[in-house]
C-alpha cells in the first residue's frame, strides 16, 4: 500500500510539471520561475523514486 501511495504521489508531481510547462508555454509563468519550480519537482520525483526503490527504509520496524 505504501508503494502504491508513493506511485500516486509521483504521478501527481508529474502532472504538476505538465501544468508548469503549459503555464510557461502560454506566457503565464516567466522562464526563470519555471526553471526554479521544475527543478523542485525534479527533486521531488527523485526522492519518491528512491523511496519506491527501497521502501523498507521508510517503514516502521
N, C-alpha and C positions, 0 to 999 in steps of 0.2 A: 504494500500500500504506500509505503514511504517513497519508493522509487517512482511509483505512478504519479504521486503528487509533485515530485521533482520534475518529471517529464511535462506535466501540465504547466508548471511554472516556467519551464524553458520555452514552451510553446507561446505562452503569454508574452514573455520577454521578446521573442522573435516577432510576434505580431506588433508589438510596440515599435520595434526597429523599422518595420514596414511603414508604419504611420509616420515615423520621423522622416523617412525618405520621401513619403508623399508630401509632407508639410514643406520640406526643403524644396522639392520639385515645383510646388505651387507658389513658392516665394513667401510662405508664412514663417519660415524659420531661417535665420541667417546661417550661412555655411559654417562659420566658426562655432555657433551654438549647436548645430547639427553634429559636427565632429566631436564636440565635448560630450554630448548626450549619447551618441553612438558608441563612443569609447567606453562609457559607463556600462551600457548594455552588453557590449562585448565582454567586459569583465564579469558581469553577472552570469552570462552564458558559460564562460569558462568555469566559474565556481560551481554552477549547477551541474555541468557535465562531469566535473571532478567528483562531486557528491554521488552522482549516478554510478560512476565507475567504481566507487568504493563506499557504498552506503553503510557498511558495518562500522566505519569510523565515526559515524554520526548518530548511531543508535545507542540507547542505554544498554549497559551490560547486565 
